[in-house]
Amino acid sequence: MIVDQKNSVVLKQFKNAKKINRDKIASVSLLKNKNLVLDLNRNQMRLGINAIGNLFSQYSIPYWEFKRTLPTYKAPDGIADLYLRGHFQTNMNLTVSNDSYDIDSNVPYADRLKRRYNPFGLSGKYHDAAETKITVDYNSLFHKELNK
C-alpha cells in the first residue's frame, strides 16, 4: 500500500501528537470547569463532607441527615460557615498548576479551618462529577490540537 505522505491524516496527527502540550490542555480543561469544581466543593461542604469523604468532626450522623434536608442555611454572625454561605464560601478560589488544582479561600482564617476540617477537595460522587466533565473537555481540546 502506498501512502500519500503529503495528505495523510494519520501522519499529520502523528506529527501533531508529538507537539501537544498535555499539561496545558489539562490546565485549560480545569480552568474551564473552575465554577463547577467550586460549586461541587461547596455542595460537599454543605453536607459536612471533607476532602477525603469523611464527615466534619463536629457533625453527628443525625445532625448530618437533618442538615441535608435544609433548603438553605446561614451561619450566625461571627461563626465560620463551611456549610453553605458566608465569606469563607464566597471567597473560594481554584488555582491550577499543570494537571492538578488547589482549592482555597481568601479569608484570614482559611488556614485554621483547613487544618481543622480539611474542606478543600472533592471526594466520591463530587469528584466523579468533576472528573467526567473535565475529561470530556480535555478530550475535546486534545482532539482539536491533534487535527490542527
C-alpha positions as a LaTeX table, in Angstrom:
\begin{tabular}{lrrr}
\hline
Residue & $x$ (\AA) & $y$ (\AA) & $z$ (\AA) \\
\hline
Met1 & 0.00 & 0.00 & 0.00 \\
Ile2 & 1.34 & 3.39 & $-0.96$ \\
Val3 & 0.62 & 6.22 & 1.47 \\
Asp4 & 0.31 & 9.77 & 0.20 \\
Gln5 & 2.53 & 11.32 & 2.88 \\
Lys6 & 1.55 & 14.83 & 1.90 \\
Asn7 & $-2.17$ & 14.27 & 2.53 \\
Ser8 & $-2.12$ & 11.50 & 5.14 \\
Val9 & $-4.38$ & 12.34 & 8.08 \\
Val10 & $-2.67$ & 9.74 & 10.24 \\
Leu11 & 0.81 & 11.15 & 9.60 \\
Lys12 & $-0.46$ & 14.67 & 10.22 \\
Gln13 & $-1.99$ & 13.57 & 13.54 \\
Phe14 & 1.18 & 11.72 & 14.48 \\
Lys15 & 3.26 & 14.87 & 13.93 \\
Asn16 & 0.76 & 16.98 & 15.84 \\
Ala17 & 0.64 & 14.50 & 18.73 \\
Lys18 & 4.36 & 14.95 & 19.34 \\
Lys19 & 3.84 & 18.72 & 19.74 \\
Ile20 & 0.81 & 18.66 & 22.01 \\
Asn21 & 1.37 & 20.07 & 25.49 \\
Arg22 & $-0.85$ & 17.79 & 27.59 \\
Asp23 & $-0.25$ & 19.76 & 30.78 \\
Lys24 & $-1.51$ & 22.91 & 29.09 \\
Ile25 & $-4.63$ & 21.11 & 27.85 \\
Ala26 & $-5.23$ & 19.77 & 31.36 \\
Ser27 & $-4.85$ & 23.27 & 32.83 \\
Val28 & $-7.24$ & 24.77 & 30.30 \\
Ser29 & $-9.77$ & 21.98 & 30.98 \\
Leu30 & $-9.56$ & 22.55 & 34.73 \\
Leu31 & $-9.88$ & 26.32 & 34.41 \\
Lys32 & $-12.82$ & 25.94 & 32.05 \\
Asn33 & $-14.57$ & 24.00 & 34.82 \\
Lys34 & $-13.49$ & 26.23 & 37.72 \\
Asn35 & $-17.04$ & 27.20 & 38.72 \\
Leu36 & $-18.24$ & 23.60 & 38.55 \\
Val37 & $-15.42$ & 22.38 & 40.81 \\
Leu38 & $-16.01$ & 25.18 & 43.33 \\
Asp39 & $-19.78$ & 24.60 & 43.35 \\
Leu40 & $-19.28$ & 20.88 & 43.86 \\
Asn41 & $-16.90$ & 21.59 & 46.76 \\
Arg42 & $-19.46$ & 23.98 & 48.29 \\
Asn43 & $-22.18$ & 21.34 & 47.99 \\
Gln44 & $-19.91$ & 18.76 & 49.56 \\
Met45 & $-19.14$ & 21.12 & 52.46 \\
Arg46 & $-22.85$ & 21.87 & 52.91 \\
Leu47 & $-23.34$ & 18.19 & 53.65 \\
Gly48 & $-20.45$ & 18.26 & 56.11 \\
Ile49 & $-18.17$ & 16.10 & 53.97 \\
Asn50 & $-14.44$ & 16.84 & 53.87 \\
Ala51 & $-11.88$ & 16.35 & 51.09 \\
Ile52 & $-11.42$ & 12.64 & 51.77 \\
Gly53 & $-15.12$ & 11.82 & 52.11 \\
Asn54 & $-15.42$ & 11.83 & 55.90 \\
Leu55 & $-17.90$ & 13.87 & 57.91 \\
Phe56 & $-16.56$ & 17.03 & 59.53 \\
Ser57 & $-15.60$ & 16.12 & 63.07 \\
Gln58 & $-18.37$ & 18.06 & 64.81 \\
Tyr59 & $-21.14$ & 16.52 & 62.66 \\
Ser60 & $-23.04$ & 13.62 & 64.12 \\
Ile61 & $-24.88$ & 11.34 & 61.70 \\
Pro62 & $-28.37$ & 12.51 & 62.87 \\
Tyr63 & $-27.36$ & 16.18 & 62.52 \\
Trp64 & $-25.88$ & 15.49 & 59.08 \\
Glu65 & $-29.15$ & 13.84 & 58.00 \\
Phe66 & $-31.08$ & 16.86 & 59.30 \\
Lys67 & $-28.68$ & 19.29 & 57.60 \\
Arg68 & $-29.21$ & 17.57 & 54.24 \\
Thr69 & $-32.93$ & 18.38 & 54.39 \\
Leu70 & $-32.45$ & 22.13 & 54.81 \\
Pro71 & $-33.09$ & 24.14 & 51.65 \\
Thr72 & $-30.93$ & 26.99 & 52.93 \\
Tyr73 & $-28.71$ & 27.78 & 55.86 \\
Lys74 & $-26.87$ & 30.86 & 57.04 \\
Ala75 & $-24.47$ & 30.78 & 59.95 \\
Pro76 & $-24.90$ & 33.39 & 62.67 \\
Asp77 & $-22.62$ & 36.44 & 62.57 \\
Gly78 & $-19.11$ & 35.66 & 63.76 \\
Ile79 & $-19.39$ & 31.93 & 63.02 \\
Ala80 & $-17.27$ & 30.50 & 60.23 \\
Asp81 & $-19.59$ & 28.93 & 57.69 \\
Leu82 & $-18.17$ & 25.90 & 55.93 \\
Tyr83 & $-21.59$ & 24.60 & 55.08 \\
Leu84 & $-23.34$ & 26.83 & 52.56 \\
Arg85 & $-22.87$ & 30.57 & 52.55 \\
Gly86 & $-20.62$ & 33.20 & 54.02 \\
His87 & $-17.26$ & 34.82 & 53.38 \\
Phe88 & $-15.39$ & 31.53 & 53.54 \\
Gln89 & $-17.52$ & 30.12 & 50.72 \\
Thr90 & $-17.87$ & 33.23 & 48.57 \\
Asn91 & $-14.11$ & 33.78 & 48.63 \\
Met92 & $-13.20$ & 30.30 & 47.43 \\
Asn93 & $-10.76$ & 30.11 & 44.54 \\
Leu94 & $-9.31$ & 27.43 & 42.30 \\
Thr95 & $-5.62$ & 27.57 & 41.37 \\
Val96 & $-4.39$ & 25.35 & 38.55 \\
Ser97 & $-0.86$ & 24.05 & 38.07 \\
Asn98 & $-0.34$ & 21.73 & 35.11 \\
Asp99 & $-2.75$ & 18.84 & 35.60 \\
Ser100 & $-3.61$ & 19.47 & 39.25 \\
Tyr101 & $-5.58$ & 22.05 & 41.16 \\
Asp102 & $-5.80$ & 23.55 & 44.62 \\
Ile103 & $-8.93$ & 25.00 & 46.21 \\
Asp104 & $-8.58$ & 27.69 & 48.84 \\
Ser105 & $-10.45$ & 30.61 & 50.35 \\
Asn106 & $-9.11$ & 34.14 & 50.54 \\
Val107 & $-10.19$ & 34.81 & 54.12 \\
Pro108 & $-7.76$ & 35.39 & 57.00 \\
Tyr109 & $-8.94$ & 32.32 & 58.92 \\
Ala110 & $-8.80$ & 29.87 & 55.98 \\
Asp111 & $-5.59$ & 28.14 & 57.11 \\
Arg112 & $-7.04$ & 27.42 & 60.55 \\
Leu113 & $-10.21$ & 25.94 & 59.04 \\
Lys114 & $-8.18$ & 23.92 & 56.52 \\
Arg115 & $-6.15$ & 22.35 & 59.31 \\
Arg116 & $-9.21$ & 21.58 & 61.40 \\
Tyr117 & $-11.70$ & 20.40 & 58.76 \\
Asn118 & $-9.81$ & 19.61 & 55.52 \\
Pro119 & $-12.69$ & 21.08 & 53.50 \\
Phe120 & $-10.98$ & 21.65 & 50.14 \\
Gly121 & $-11.04$ & 18.87 & 47.63 \\
Leu122 & $-13.61$ & 16.64 & 46.01 \\
Ser123 & $-14.41$ & 13.10 & 47.04 \\
Gly124 & $-16.85$ & 10.42 & 45.96 \\
Lys125 & $-19.64$ & 11.48 & 43.63 \\
Tyr126 & $-18.43$ & 15.10 & 43.68 \\
His127 & $-15.02$ & 14.06 & 42.39 \\
Asp128 & $-16.60$ & 11.78 & 39.80 \\
Ala129 & $-18.89$ & 14.54 & 38.50 \\
Ala130 & $-15.98$ & 16.97 & 38.08 \\
Glu131 & $-13.71$ & 14.34 & 36.56 \\
Thr132 & $-16.33$ & 13.36 & 33.98 \\
Lys133 & $-16.83$ & 16.95 & 32.76 \\
Ile134 & $-13.13$ & 17.82 & 32.83 \\
Thr135 & $-12.25$ & 14.64 & 30.93 \\
Val136 & $-14.81$ & 15.42 & 28.22 \\
Asp137 & $-13.35$ & 18.90 & 27.82 \\
Tyr138 & $-9.78$ & 17.56 & 27.87 \\
Asn139 & $-10.58$ & 15.03 & 25.14 \\
Ser140 & $-12.27$ & 17.69 & 23.03 \\
Leu141 & $-9.29$ & 20.05 & 23.31 \\
Phe142 & $-6.82$ & 17.23 & 22.66 \\
His143 & $-8.75$ & 16.16 & 19.55 \\
Lys144 & $-8.79$ & 19.76 & 18.33 \\
Glu145 & $-5.00$ & 20.02 & 18.73 \\
Leu146 & $-4.48$ & 16.63 & 17.12 \\
Asn147 & $-6.37$ & 17.69 & 13.99 \\
Lys148 & $-4.90$ & 21.19 & 13.52 \\
\hline
\end{tabular}
